[in-house]
Amino acid sequence: MKYYLITGASSGIGYATCQFLLKQGHFVFGSVRKEADAMRLQSEFGHQFKALVFDVCDDEGVAKAAGEVTKIVGKNGLAGLVNNAGIVVYGPLKELKLSEFERQMEVNVYGLLRVTKAFLHLLGAQHPQLFPAGKIINISSVSGIFTTPFLVPYCASKKAVEAITDGLRMELLPYGIDVVSILPGPVKTSIWAKADEQKNEFQGTDYENIMERSTRMIAKAEQKTIAPERVAQLINGIFANQKRRPHYIITANPWPMRIARLLPARWVDYFIKKNMKF
């Protein structure tokens, strides 16, 4: 039996990954922010699951969780860490409060790094190695390679996650710890539902009508989402050594994104302007 830690386990990719790994006979730690979610997951998943209540932005909470995990895993250490917890901050940079941009980075970037650093020793990042070398999987996004208007804070955070993934992978080579990123396209999860709520903050600005069209486009994209179970299956394959690439793009239709990446930036600007009716 191996031990894994998944952040953001209450729903979506995190929930599906916990479910998948438990079915493989592993022991899974899942982080949530609310006690009610912890109780729900503990009841659903049973004795081989341990809910950890902490916010990835809270140094003290993360450190306390690391202590709990250390006591349970003993000499086994962690076979894998999945940094999945994240949020979406939506809106035009011109009108967006700087504090909101900071909140985006605090959760998606600093939170990821905070959790990783707290659990690195259990993944074998020390000499002499007390634990077998584990793996780290960072849940990034196709937004990490292709920027879209009104999602710039989210895109920036995922570009940072890509840089951290590559840097960590190189820096942890002495310990044999592999670091991989998964870049999903739209996933069937509640994370995007808040975009519709956030658009109301920009009523009365120059962007009001454009934001209405943008949220309709997001709703349309959600009709072509991938199931979180597909991402969970990929995560299991990486942990089982069936997959060995440093980055994985998984989306319902990868061709529009691939084509957009090959087009000159001004062409992309033109198509954005036309579709958004700027």
QUIDA-V100030 format. One record per pair of residues at least 6 apart in sequence whose ideal C-beta (glycine too) atoms are under 8 Angstrom apart, sorted by the first residue. I is the first residue (numbers start at 1). J is the second residue. D is the distance in Angstrom with one decimal. If there is no record, write none. Layout:
i=(I | I)
j=(J | J)
d=(D | D)
//
This chain:
i=(1 | 1 | 1 | 1 | 2 | 2 | 2 | 2 | 2 | 2 | 3 | 3 | 3 | 3 | 3 | 3 | 3 | 3 | 3 | 3 | 3 | 4 | 4 | 4 | 4 | 4 | 4 | 4 | 4 | 4 | 4 | 4 | 5 | 5 | 5 | 5 | 5 | 5 | 5 | 5 | 5 | 5 | 5 | 6 | 6 | 6 | 6 | 6 | 6 | 6 | 6 | 6 | 6 | 7 | 7 | 7 | 7 | 7 | 7 | 7 | 7 | 7 | 7 | 8 | 8 | 8 | 8 | 8 | 8 | 9 | 9 | 9 | 9 | 9 | 9 | 9 | 9 | 9 | 10 | 10 | 10 | 10 | 10 | 10 | 10 | 11 | 11 | 12 | 12 | 12 | 12 | 12 | 12 | 12 | 13 | 13 | 13 | 13 | 13 | 13 | 13 | 13 | 14 | 14 | 14 | 14 | 15 | 15 | 15 | 16 | 16 | 16 | 16 | 16 | 17 | 17 | 17 | 17 | 17 | 17 | 17 | 18 | 18 | 18 | 18 | 18 | 19 | 19 | 20 | 20 | 20 | 20 | 20 | 21 | 21 | 21 | 21 | 21 | 22 | 22 | 22 | 22 | 22 | 24 | 25 | 26 | 26 | 27 | 27 | 27 | 27 | 28 | 28 | 28 | 28 | 29 | 29 | 29 | 29 | 29 | 29 | 30 | 30 | 30 | 30 | 30 | 30 | 31 | 31 | 31 | 31 | 31 | 31 | 31 | 31 | 32 | 32 | 32 | 32 | 32 | 33 | 33 | 33 | 34 | 35 | 37 | 38 | 38 | 38 | 39 | 41 | 41 | 42 | 42 | 42 | 50 | 50 | 50 | 52 | 52 | 52 | 53 | 53 | 54 | 54 | 54 | 54 | 55 | 55 | 56 | 56 | 56 | 56 | 56 | 56 | 56 | 57 | 57 | 57 | 57 | 57 | 59 | 62 | 62 | 62 | 63 | 65 | 66 | 66 | 66 | 69 | 69 | 69 | 70 | 73 | 75 | 75 | 76 | 76 | 77 | 77 | 77 | 77 | 77 | 77 | 77 | 78 | 78 | 78 | 78 | 78 | 79 | 79 | 79 | 79 | 80 | 80 | 80 | 80 | 80 | 80 | 81 | 81 | 81 | 81 | 81 | 81 | 81 | 81 | 82 | 82 | 82 | 83 | 83 | 83 | 83 | 83 | 83 | 83 | 84 | 85 | 85 | 85 | 85 | 86 | 86 | 86 | 86 | 86 | 86 | 87 | 87 | 87 | 87 | 87 | 87 | 88 | 88 | 88 | 88 | 88 | 88 | 88 | 89 | 89 | 89 | 89 | 89 | 89 | 89 | 89 | 90 | 90 | 90 | 90 | 90 | 90 | 90 | 90 | 91 | 91 | 91 | 91 | 91 | 91 | 91 | 91 | 91 | 92 | 92 | 92 | 92 | 92 | 92 | 92 | 93 | 93 | 93 | 94 | 94 | 95 | 95 | 95 | 95 | 96 | 100 | 101 | 101 | 104 | 104 | 104 | 104 | 105 | 105 | 105 | 105 | 107 | 108 | 108 | 108 | 108 | 108 | 109 | 109 | 109 | 109 | 112 | 112 | 112 | 113 | 116 | 116 | 120 | 120 | 121 | 121 | 122 | 122 | 123 | 123 | 123 | 123 | 123 | 123 | 123 | 124 | 124 | 124 | 124 | 124 | 124 | 124 | 124 | 125 | 125 | 125 | 126 | 127 | 127 | 129 | 133 | 133 | 133 | 133 | 134 | 135 | 135 | 135 | 135 | 135 | 135 | 136 | 136 | 136 | 136 | 136 | 136 | 137 | 137 | 137 | 137 | 137 | 137 | 137 | 138 | 138 | 138 | 138 | 138 | 138 | 138 | 139 | 139 | 139 | 139 | 140 | 140 | 140 | 140 | 140 | 140 | 140 | 140 | 141 | 141 | 141 | 141 | 141 | 141 | 142 | 142 | 142 | 142 | 142 | 142 | 143 | 143 | 143 | 143 | 144 | 144 | 144 | 144 | 144 | 144 | 144 | 145 | 145 | 145 | 145 | 145 | 146 | 146 | 146 | 146 | 147 | 147 | 148 | 148 | 149 | 149 | 149 | 150 | 150 | 150 | 158 | 161 | 162 | 162 | 162 | 165 | 165 | 165 | 165 | 165 | 166 | 168 | 169 | 169 | 169 | 169 | 172 | 172 | 179 | 180 | 180 | 180 | 180 | 180 | 180 | 181 | 181 | 181 | 182 | 182 | 182 | 182 | 182 | 182 | 183 | 183 | 183 | 183 | 184 | 184 | 184 | 184 | 184 | 185 | 185 | 185 | 185 | 185 | 185 | 185 | 185 | 185 | 186 | 186 | 186 | 186 | 186 | 186 | 186 | 186 | 187 | 187 | 187 | 187 | 187 | 188 | 188 | 188 | 188 | 188 | 189 | 189 | 192 | 192 | 195 | 195 | 196 | 196 | 196 | 199 | 199 | 199 | 199 | 202 | 202 | 210 | 210 | 210 | 213 | 213 | 214 | 217 | 217 | 224 | 224 | 225 | 226 | 226 | 226 | 230 | 231 | 234 | 234 | 234 | 237 | 238 | 249 | 251 | 260 | 272)
j=(25 | 26 | 27 | 48 | 26 | 27 | 76 | 79 | 80 | 239 | 26 | 27 | 28 | 29 | 69 | 72 | 73 | 76 | 77 | 78 | 79 | 21 | 26 | 27 | 28 | 29 | 78 | 79 | 80 | 81 | 82 | 239 | 28 | 29 | 30 | 31 | 52 | 69 | 78 | 80 | 81 | 82 | 119 | 14 | 17 | 18 | 21 | 28 | 29 | 30 | 31 | 82 | 84 | 14 | 30 | 31 | 56 | 82 | 83 | 84 | 85 | 111 | 115 | 14 | 31 | 32 | 84 | 85 | 86 | 15 | 17 | 18 | 30 | 31 | 32 | 41 | 51 | 84 | 30 | 32 | 33 | 34 | 37 | 40 | 41 | 189 | 190 | 84 | 187 | 188 | 189 | 190 | 191 | 228 | 84 | 139 | 184 | 187 | 189 | 228 | 231 | 232 | 30 | 82 | 84 | 85 | 30 | 41 | 228 | 227 | 228 | 229 | 231 | 232 | 82 | 84 | 228 | 231 | 232 | 235 | 236 | 28 | 30 | 41 | 45 | 49 | 45 | 232 | 229 | 232 | 233 | 235 | 236 | 28 | 232 | 235 | 236 | 239 | 28 | 45 | 46 | 48 | 49 | 236 | 48 | 48 | 79 | 48 | 49 | 50 | 72 | 45 | 48 | 49 | 50 | 49 | 50 | 51 | 52 | 69 | 72 | 41 | 45 | 49 | 50 | 51 | 52 | 51 | 52 | 53 | 54 | 56 | 65 | 85 | 115 | 38 | 41 | 51 | 52 | 53 | 53 | 54 | 55 | 53 | 53 | 51 | 51 | 52 | 53 | 51 | 49 | 51 | 49 | 50 | 51 | 68 | 69 | 72 | 65 | 68 | 69 | 61 | 65 | 61 | 62 | 64 | 65 | 61 | 111 | 62 | 85 | 107 | 111 | 112 | 114 | 115 | 106 | 107 | 110 | 111 | 114 | 114 | 114 | 115 | 118 | 118 | 118 | 118 | 119 | 122 | 78 | 119 | 122 | 122 | 122 | 130 | 131 | 131 | 132 | 122 | 123 | 124 | 130 | 131 | 132 | 134 | 119 | 122 | 123 | 131 | 134 | 132 | 134 | 135 | 239 | 123 | 134 | 135 | 136 | 137 | 239 | 115 | 116 | 119 | 123 | 134 | 135 | 136 | 137 | 137 | 139 | 235 | 112 | 115 | 116 | 136 | 137 | 138 | 139 | 139 | 107 | 111 | 112 | 115 | 107 | 108 | 111 | 139 | 157 | 191 | 103 | 104 | 107 | 108 | 191 | 194 | 104 | 151 | 154 | 191 | 192 | 194 | 195 | 96 | 100 | 101 | 103 | 104 | 153 | 154 | 198 | 150 | 151 | 153 | 154 | 194 | 195 | 198 | 199 | 100 | 150 | 153 | 198 | 199 | 201 | 202 | 207 | 211 | 149 | 150 | 202 | 205 | 207 | 210 | 211 | 101 | 152 | 153 | 206 | 207 | 201 | 202 | 205 | 207 | 153 | 153 | 153 | 156 | 153 | 154 | 156 | 157 | 153 | 156 | 157 | 160 | 157 | 154 | 157 | 158 | 160 | 161 | 157 | 160 | 161 | 164 | 138 | 161 | 164 | 164 | 136 | 168 | 126 | 177 | 130 | 131 | 131 | 134 | 131 | 133 | 134 | 135 | 136 | 175 | 177 | 130 | 131 | 132 | 133 | 134 | 175 | 176 | 177 | 172 | 175 | 177 | 175 | 174 | 175 | 175 | 175 | 176 | 177 | 178 | 177 | 177 | 178 | 179 | 180 | 238 | 239 | 168 | 172 | 177 | 178 | 179 | 180 | 179 | 180 | 181 | 182 | 235 | 238 | 239 | 161 | 164 | 165 | 179 | 180 | 181 | 182 | 181 | 182 | 184 | 231 | 158 | 161 | 162 | 165 | 181 | 182 | 183 | 247 | 154 | 155 | 158 | 183 | 184 | 185 | 183 | 184 | 185 | 249 | 251 | 257 | 151 | 154 | 155 | 158 | 155 | 158 | 159 | 161 | 162 | 181 | 183 | 159 | 162 | 183 | 257 | 261 | 155 | 257 | 260 | 261 | 155 | 159 | 155 | 272 | 214 | 272 | 276 | 207 | 211 | 214 | 183 | 181 | 181 | 183 | 247 | 179 | 180 | 181 | 246 | 247 | 246 | 179 | 178 | 179 | 180 | 246 | 178 | 179 | 246 | 238 | 243 | 245 | 246 | 247 | 248 | 246 | 247 | 248 | 231 | 234 | 235 | 247 | 248 | 250 | 247 | 248 | 249 | 250 | 226 | 231 | 249 | 250 | 251 | 225 | 226 | 249 | 250 | 251 | 252 | 253 | 254 | 257 | 192 | 221 | 222 | 224 | 225 | 226 | 251 | 252 | 225 | 226 | 227 | 228 | 231 | 222 | 225 | 226 | 227 | 228 | 225 | 228 | 218 | 222 | 215 | 218 | 215 | 218 | 219 | 211 | 212 | 214 | 215 | 208 | 211 | 276 | 277 | 278 | 276 | 277 | 276 | 275 | 276 | 252 | 253 | 252 | 250 | 251 | 252 | 250 | 250 | 243 | 248 | 250 | 243 | 248 | 257 | 257 | 268 | 278)
d=(6.2 | 6.1 | 5.7 | 7.8 | 5.0 | 7.2 | 7.4 | 3.8 | 7.5 | 7.9 | 7.1 | 4.9 | 7.8 | 7.2 | 7.8 | 7.5 | 4.8 | 5.7 | 7.2 | 5.3 | 5.9 | 5.4 | 5.8 | 7.4 | 5.2 | 7.0 | 6.7 | 5.9 | 4.7 | 7.4 | 7.0 | 7.2 | 7.7 | 4.4 | 7.8 | 7.3 | 7.8 | 6.6 | 5.8 | 7.4 | 5.0 | 7.1 | 6.4 | 5.2 | 5.2 | 5.4 | 7.7 | 6.4 | 7.1 | 5.1 | 7.1 | 4.6 | 5.9 | 6.8 | 8.0 | 4.4 | 6.1 | 6.9 | 5.7 | 5.2 | 4.0 | 8.0 | 5.8 | 4.1 | 6.7 | 7.9 | 4.3 | 3.3 | 6.5 | 5.9 | 7.7 | 5.2 | 3.0 | 5.9 | 5.8 | 6.4 | 7.5 | 7.6 | 7.9 | 4.7 | 7.7 | 7.4 | 4.3 | 8.0 | 6.9 | 6.5 | 5.9 | 7.9 | 6.5 | 7.8 | 3.4 | 6.8 | 6.6 | 5.0 | 5.4 | 6.0 | 7.4 | 6.3 | 6.7 | 4.6 | 4.9 | 6.7 | 6.7 | 7.4 | 4.4 | 7.2 | 8.0 | 7.7 | 7.1 | 7.8 | 4.0 | 4.9 | 6.9 | 4.0 | 5.9 | 7.0 | 7.9 | 7.3 | 4.3 | 5.3 | 7.8 | 5.0 | 4.8 | 7.3 | 6.4 | 6.6 | 7.4 | 7.0 | 7.1 | 4.1 | 6.5 | 7.3 | 5.3 | 5.1 | 7.9 | 7.9 | 6.4 | 7.7 | 5.5 | 5.9 | 7.7 | 5.9 | 6.2 | 6.5 | 7.9 | 7.4 | 7.6 | 5.0 | 7.5 | 7.5 | 7.9 | 7.3 | 6.9 | 5.2 | 7.5 | 7.7 | 5.0 | 7.9 | 5.5 | 5.8 | 7.9 | 5.9 | 7.7 | 6.5 | 7.5 | 5.7 | 6.8 | 7.9 | 4.7 | 7.6 | 5.8 | 7.4 | 6.8 | 6.7 | 7.9 | 5.2 | 6.7 | 6.0 | 7.4 | 6.1 | 7.1 | 7.4 | 5.2 | 7.4 | 5.8 | 7.5 | 3.7 | 7.7 | 5.0 | 7.6 | 6.7 | 5.1 | 6.6 | 7.8 | 4.9 | 7.6 | 7.9 | 6.5 | 4.5 | 6.5 | 7.3 | 7.6 | 8.0 | 3.5 | 5.6 | 6.9 | 4.8 | 5.7 | 7.9 | 6.7 | 5.0 | 6.3 | 3.1 | 7.1 | 6.1 | 5.5 | 5.4 | 6.2 | 7.2 | 5.4 | 7.5 | 6.7 | 5.6 | 5.8 | 4.9 | 6.1 | 7.5 | 4.4 | 5.8 | 7.6 | 7.1 | 7.0 | 6.5 | 6.4 | 6.3 | 7.5 | 7.3 | 7.1 | 8.0 | 4.7 | 6.6 | 6.2 | 7.3 | 2.6 | 6.0 | 6.5 | 6.2 | 4.3 | 5.3 | 7.4 | 5.1 | 7.4 | 5.1 | 7.2 | 6.7 | 7.9 | 5.3 | 4.7 | 7.2 | 6.7 | 5.1 | 7.4 | 6.8 | 5.6 | 6.4 | 6.8 | 7.6 | 5.0 | 7.2 | 4.8 | 6.8 | 6.1 | 4.5 | 6.1 | 6.5 | 7.0 | 7.2 | 4.8 | 6.4 | 4.5 | 7.0 | 6.2 | 7.7 | 7.8 | 6.2 | 4.8 | 8.0 | 7.0 | 7.6 | 7.2 | 7.5 | 6.7 | 4.9 | 6.7 | 7.0 | 8.0 | 7.8 | 7.2 | 5.0 | 5.5 | 6.5 | 6.5 | 6.4 | 7.4 | 5.1 | 6.8 | 6.4 | 4.0 | 4.2 | 6.2 | 7.5 | 6.0 | 6.3 | 7.9 | 7.4 | 7.3 | 4.4 | 4.3 | 7.0 | 7.2 | 6.0 | 7.9 | 5.9 | 7.6 | 6.6 | 5.9 | 8.0 | 7.6 | 7.4 | 5.7 | 6.8 | 7.7 | 4.8 | 8.0 | 7.6 | 7.8 | 5.6 | 7.9 | 7.8 | 7.5 | 7.9 | 5.4 | 5.1 | 6.3 | 7.0 | 7.0 | 4.9 | 8.0 | 4.0 | 6.4 | 7.5 | 5.3 | 7.5 | 7.3 | 5.6 | 7.2 | 7.9 | 7.5 | 3.7 | 7.0 | 7.6 | 6.7 | 5.3 | 4.7 | 6.6 | 7.2 | 6.4 | 6.3 | 6.8 | 6.4 | 6.4 | 7.1 | 7.9 | 7.9 | 7.7 | 7.6 | 5.9 | 7.4 | 7.0 | 7.0 | 3.7 | 7.7 | 6.8 | 7.9 | 5.6 | 7.7 | 4.7 | 5.8 | 4.1 | 5.9 | 5.4 | 6.9 | 6.0 | 6.2 | 4.9 | 6.0 | 7.5 | 7.8 | 7.8 | 6.8 | 5.7 | 3.7 | 5.0 | 7.9 | 6.2 | 6.9 | 4.9 | 7.5 | 6.8 | 6.8 | 6.1 | 6.8 | 8.0 | 6.7 | 7.3 | 4.6 | 7.2 | 8.0 | 5.2 | 7.4 | 6.3 | 5.8 | 6.0 | 7.7 | 5.5 | 7.1 | 5.0 | 7.1 | 7.3 | 4.7 | 7.4 | 7.7 | 5.6 | 7.2 | 7.5 | 5.0 | 4.7 | 5.8 | 7.0 | 4.4 | 6.4 | 4.7 | 8.0 | 7.4 | 8.0 | 4.4 | 5.7 | 6.2 | 8.0 | 5.1 | 7.0 | 5.1 | 6.4 | 6.0 | 5.6 | 6.2 | 5.6 | 4.4 | 4.8 | 7.0 | 3.4 | 5.0 | 6.1 | 4.6 | 7.7 | 5.9 | 7.6 | 7.3 | 6.8 | 7.8 | 6.9 | 7.6 | 5.6 | 6.0 | 6.4 | 4.4 | 8.0 | 6.6 | 7.7 | 7.3 | 6.3 | 6.9 | 8.0 | 6.9 | 5.2 | 7.8 | 6.6 | 6.0 | 7.9 | 7.6 | 5.5 | 7.2 | 4.2 | 7.5 | 7.6 | 7.3 | 4.5 | 6.8 | 3.9 | 7.7 | 6.2 | 7.9 | 6.2 | 7.7 | 5.7 | 8.0 | 7.4 | 5.8 | 7.1 | 7.1 | 7.2 | 5.1 | 7.4 | 6.3 | 6.3 | 7.0 | 7.8 | 4.9 | 6.5 | 6.4 | 6.7 | 4.8 | 7.2 | 6.5 | 5.6 | 8.0 | 5.2 | 6.4 | 7.7 | 6.5 | 7.8 | 7.1 | 2.7 | 6.0 | 7.6 | 7.3 | 7.3 | 7.2 | 5.1 | 6.0 | 6.8 | 4.4 | 7.2 | 7.4 | 7.3 | 5.6 | 5.7 | 7.7 | 5.6 | 6.5 | 7.4 | 4.3 | 7.1 | 5.8 | 6.4 | 7.9 | 6.2 | 6.1 | 6.2 | 5.9 | 5.5 | 5.2 | 7.8 | 7.5 | 4.4 | 6.9 | 7.4 | 5.1 | 6.1 | 5.2 | 6.0 | 7.5 | 6.8 | 6.0 | 6.4 | 6.7 | 7.5 | 7.9 | 4.8 | 6.5 | 6.6 | 6.5 | 6.4 | 5.2 | 6.5 | 6.2 | 6.9 | 6.1 | 6.0 | 4.6 | 7.7 | 7.9 | 6.9 | 5.8 | 7.7)
//
